Amino acid sequence: MIVLELKAALDFNLDLTRVTPAVLAGLKLTEIKRLGLRYGRDTLRLADLFAVSGTPDLELRIEAASTRLHNIGVGLAQGIIRVTGRCGDGVGTQMTGGEIHVRGDAGHLVGAGMVGGVIDITGHAGDFVGSAIPGAVAGMKGGAVIIGKSAGARVGDRMRRGLIVIGGNAGAYCASQLIAGTVAVLGTVGRDSATGMHRGSLLVRETDALRLPETFVDTGRYQLAFVPVLLAHIARFKPAFKTRLRAFTSSQRWVGDRGCGGTGEVLLARAA
Amino acid sequence: MKINGVAIEDTFAEAFSMKATRLIITALNPTWAMHSARAVTGFATSVIACGCEAGIERELQPNETPDGRPGVAVLLFSTSTKELTKQLQNRVGQCVLTSPTSACFAGFDSGDPLPLGKTLRYFGDGYQIAKKLGRDRYWRVPVMDGEFLCQDVTYLVKAIGGGNFLILAETQAQALAASERAVAAMRKIPSVIMPFPGGVVRSGSKVGSKYKTLPASTNHRYCPTLKQVVDSALPAAVGAVLEIVIDGLTAEAINEATRAGIRAACTLGRKRGIVGITAGNYGGNLGPYHFKLREILK
């Protein structure tokens, strides 16, 4: 495992797209230390910014991360990245496999456009979790993103496949334009959530403040056989969610967005 | 070799390679899971005319099933992948999909995939919903009591069919009593089924017939009413023979089931009319698996 520990607070943003376990695993420690990174107007060596230690393999640990560290695990195909601290935007964007574990918060675009793998963030995440990367037609197409606390706006925007679980609340436009896939929010969602849903599922806690678009229809309360299978799947990633997930066993099922001919579903769990 | 006075013949059961899959059928309660399981494994005693051999492996507690409801594990065996695929589609489509509150899951995690919900989903007429969780895909098909949940594929594994032993008794009632004890003991063994009614078959067959159209016919050497007519394999004291056929996922499972079944059958003993235990084979040249009774019972 290679360990990178920031030596000092960063003055500029740092793009870590090139620093993946697969790249590092093919290099010697001295070569890793000499890896060039753009930093402001300069190119610095990795060892100028980080204390680098360990043995190269398919595991990378980043200690004392900073919100200026962006694009951690972009395009990750294999291996594990563990991050401690808050990190910047683009964690796991377009990743196809492997795992990213962040003990802390993450910025915008977590898992945007990802195809496979698992992202587990213990803290909060910014906007566009699992959404489309700028310019893309569809959002994430596979894999799982687990956010321990709350997330910003447009969680799962235009998502096509995969699973997003938000342990806390999600912001406005959650699951908007959802093409397919599953978004589970154990807390509440912000305004205009589920707008423009085509297919897919949004699980969310039912509160007095929740307002689904008028173009959703109530199909009744059900105990669907699928829900326990989904909940067991989520609990495998995050056993701590198990108790709160049980509320979804009996759900009010709304279907929409009929305004665009959509047959997506919103499963509302009764508030505890 | 004798157990409780019952002679164990020095012979072997000859068994064949088969293809098998396990399904897990769940429902709102154990009664309806069992209704569905009985239907899907119905008319599946022999590949000779049923297309497959199937049976209930065991009941499952809610904590053993994917959806946390009571369930039943069933095993289906056939001679070819193509036939097993066809049987799955027809049987699950007509017997599980139709059964109130049911859901159907693959009972293995690996093997060659066989379509399950992949074909049954079309019953949803476009209203079906696909859900992919990890590597598994599920289909949610809207039906009149809610949704039928079905895993996209189940998995085929190599298996063994045709393990067997025969119980030779003085009377029909004694043979049946011993068979019932044997089957009750064998049903506790995982990975095996006894596909015939009640786990017991009275019409043991031989390959071929004097009638050209028949692939199999009565095993006349074991028919007590023909004892003085043909080259009978039965001692004079025998008035009834019943056979227990065993299909299993592994040779070890069939060994274990055979051992448990014979020992249970022999508890009645010679004094209560059980004369001997033997097994059916074709001389050892047809089937690659030989289950030697005396070795199994050592």
Interface residues (C-beta under 8 A of the other chain):
Chain A: G142 R161 G162 L163 A180 T182 R199 S201 Y222 Q223 L224 A225 F226 P228 V229 L230 A232 H233 T263 E265
Chain B: T26 P66 D67 G68 R69 T101 A103 Y127 I129 A130 K131 K132 L133 G134 Y138 R140 G146 E147 L149
